[in-house]
Amino acid sequence: MAFTYQDVLDLARIPLNDEDRVRHPDGRLLSYARQAVLQMRRRRPDLFIGRFGDLPDGTESAGSMLPLPAEYAQLVADYVTARAEMVDDEHAGSGRAALFIRLYGMEVGP
């Protein structure tokens, strides 16, 4: 199953308790998702083999297809969740947001 950036944003909204899209604007969450994909492009270029004609460049829209295998959609959503929680709560660095960021780092690698 292919995922769009919007699908990733919707996944991220579940742990954020923001299904009604009130607390976190789509534009901000989309920015976090783009950053997650760009970090993956830097750390794991092997995930983009065969896609060199249309590499992600940070300008993708919410309707754009996620340029990663489907199993990475939740990982990108976790990164989005972590970034949103870090902005939302000044104490998040020691809580759930830190956990989500560590999860992302372990899965993506150095």
N, C-alpha and C positions, 0 to 999 in steps of 0.2 A: 504494500500500500504506500503510495506517495503522499507526502505531507507538504502542506503549504506553510508559510510563515504564520498565517492566521491560525492554523491548527496548533502550532507550537505555542502561540500566545494563549489560546484557549486552554491548553494543558497547563500552562504556567499559572493561570488564574485560579485553578482548583485549590492548590495549597495557599494561595494568596487570599482565598475567600472573597473573590471579586468577580464572580460569574456575571454579575449585572453591569460590569465595566464602569464602576463609579470611582473607585479609589485610584486606579492606575490607567492613565490614558493609553490607547493603543499605540500612539506614536512613540511614547517613551519605551514601552515594552518591545516594540519592533526594533528600536535602536539597540536595545540589549541583545536581542536575538541576532541582529546583524553582527554585532561585536563578537558574540559567541562563535558564529560561523567563521568570521575572519581569524579569530584565534585558532580555530581548528585548522584553517587553511595554512596558518603559519606553523603550527605544531605537528600536524599530520597531513602533509601534502599528498601522501599515498591515498587518502580518501577521495582525492579529486582527479585521480588518473583517468584519462579519457574525457575530461571536462575542460581541458585547457582553453577551448574556444569560448567558454562562457563561465569563467571563474567568478565567484561572488566578489563584489567590489564595495559592498556597503550601501548600495543604492536600491536594493530590492524592496518591493512593495509587499504588503501583507498578503496579497494574492499570488505572489511569486512562489514557485516550487522550492522547497528546501533542497539545496544542492548536495545532500548527504544521503547515505543509505537510511532507510526508515528506522532502523534500530537506534539512530542517533537523535531522533526527534525529542525523546524524553530527556536526554542529556542537555540539549539546548534549552528545553523548557525549564530544567532545574537551574541552569545558569541565569535565565531570565528571572525566575523566582528569587534567587539569591540577590541579584542586583536590585530588584524592586524592594525587597525587605531591608536591604542596607540603607536605602534612601528613606524608607518608611519608619524605621526604628533606629534611633541612635545607639541602642544597646544590642543590635542584631549581630554585631561582629562576634559576640561570644555565644550566640545561639544558633537558631536554625539557618540563618543566612550563611554563617561560616561553614556549617555542615554541607549545604548545597554547593558552595564554592569548592570545598575539599573534594566532594564527589565528582564534580566536573574535572578538576585537576587530575584526579586519579584515573579517570576514564580516558581523558585525552592524552595525558602523558606530558613529559617535559617539553 
